[in-house]
Amino acid sequence: QVHLVESGGGLVQAGGSLRLSCAASGFIFSINTMGWYRQAPGKQRELVAIITSGGVTNYADSVKGRFTISRDNAKNTVYLQMNSLKPEDTAVYYCNTGLRMRDYWGQGTQVTVSS
């Protein structure tokens, strides 16, 4: 059974940093592409960053140069380092992976950036 558990969210001032973690289980983590998404109040869920099994990364334009996605296959964990946070980064952040044509999501972790 696939489980994704996010942690590391919280309240931070604009310009600050947070590091999100997503612990994965129930599948072969090392061969799966992993992603971080976010959903702000009243908005659709959007892609923030993805990382392939080979370590290739891609970012939303809004976070390029500020956020870094990484993975530790030994720990079955994917990370999202968020620097220079802005109030518009406030959202619930979700970890995601796809397996057998199905999307799996964690429960989400709240990130709130105060101005």
C-alpha positions as CSV (number, residue, x, y, z in Angstrom):
1,Q,0.0,0.0,0.0
2,V,1.4,3.3,-1.1
3,H,1.9,5.9,1.7
4,L,3.2,9.4,1.4
5,V,3.7,11.5,4.5
6,E,4.7,15.1,4.3
7,S,6.2,17.1,7.1
8,G,8.1,20.4,7.7
9,G,5.4,23.0,7.0
10,G,4.8,25.9,9.3
11,L,4.6,29.7,9.6
12,V,7.5,31.7,8.3
13,Q,8.1,35.4,7.5
14,A,8.6,36.6,4.0
15,G,12.2,36.0,2.9
16,G,12.5,33.0,5.2
17,S,13.1,29.3,4.4
18,L,11.5,26.0,5.1
19,R,12.4,22.4,4.2
20,L,9.6,20.0,3.4
21,S,10.1,16.2,3.6
22,C,8.0,13.4,2.2
23,A,8.5,9.9,3.5
24,A,7.4,7.3,1.0
25,S,6.6,3.6,1.4
26,G,4.8,0.8,-0.3
27,F,6.5,1.0,-3.7
28,I,10.0,1.0,-5.2
29,F,10.8,4.6,-4.4
30,S,14.1,4.7,-6.4
31,I,12.5,4.1,-9.8
32,N,9.6,6.5,-9.4
33,T,9.3,10.2,-10.4
34,M,8.3,12.2,-7.3
35,G,6.6,15.6,-7.3
36,W,5.6,18.4,-5.0
37,Y,2.3,20.3,-5.7
38,R,0.5,23.0,-3.8
39,Q,-3.0,24.3,-3.4
40,A,-3.8,27.8,-2.2
41,P,-7.3,28.7,-0.9
42,G,-9.7,29.1,-3.8
43,K,-7.1,28.0,-6.4
44,Q,-6.5,24.8,-8.3
45,R,-3.7,22.5,-7.2
46,E,-0.5,23.3,-9.2
47,L,2.8,21.6,-9.8
48,V,5.7,23.0,-7.9
49,A,8.6,20.7,-8.8
50,I,9.3,17.2,-9.9
51,I,12.4,14.9,-9.8
52,T,12.8,11.8,-11.9
53,S,14.4,8.6,-10.8
54,G,17.6,9.8,-12.5
55,G,17.6,13.1,-10.7
56,V,16.3,15.3,-13.5
57,T,14.4,18.2,-12.0
58,N,11.8,20.6,-13.3
59,Y,10.2,23.6,-11.6
60,A,7.3,25.9,-12.0
61,D,8.4,29.3,-13.2
62,S,7.1,30.9,-10.0
63,V,9.6,29.0,-7.9
64,K,12.7,28.7,-10.1
65,G,15.8,29.9,-8.4
66,R,14.1,29.8,-4.9
67,F,13.1,26.2,-4.4
68,T,15.1,23.0,-4.8
69,I,13.7,19.5,-5.0
70,S,16.0,16.5,-4.1
71,R,15.7,12.9,-3.1
72,D,17.4,10.4,-0.9
73,N,16.7,6.9,-2.2
74,A,18.3,5.3,0.8
75,K,15.7,7.0,3.0
76,N,12.8,6.8,0.6
77,T,12.4,10.5,1.1
78,V,11.9,13.5,-1.2
79,Y,12.6,17.0,-0.1
80,L,11.6,20.5,-1.1
81,Q,14.0,23.3,0.1
82,M,12.2,26.6,-0.1
83,N,14.2,29.8,0.2
84,S,13.2,33.4,-0.2
85,L,9.6,32.6,0.6
86,K,6.9,35.0,-0.5
87,P,3.3,35.4,0.8
88,E,2.1,34.0,-2.5
89,D,3.8,30.7,-1.6
90,T,1.2,30.2,1.1
91,A,-0.6,26.9,0.4
92,V,-1.0,23.3,1.4
93,Y,1.9,21.4,-0.1
94,Y,1.4,17.8,-1.3
95,C,3.8,15.0,-2.2
96,N,2.8,13.0,-5.3
97,T,3.8,9.9,-7.2
98,G,2.3,7.9,-10.0
99,L,2.0,4.1,-10.0
100,R,0.1,1.8,-12.4
101,M,-1.7,4.7,-14.0
102,R,-2.9,6.1,-10.7
103,D,-1.8,9.2,-8.8
104,Y,-1.0,9.0,-5.1
105,W,-1.0,11.9,-2.7
106,G,0.0,12.6,0.8
107,Q,-2.2,14.4,3.4
108,G,-0.4,17.7,2.8
109,T,1.5,20.1,5.0
110,Q,0.5,23.8,5.5
111,V,3.0,26.5,4.6
112,T,2.1,30.0,5.6
113,V,4.3,33.0,4.7
114,S,3.5,36.2,6.5
115,S,4.4,39.6,5.0
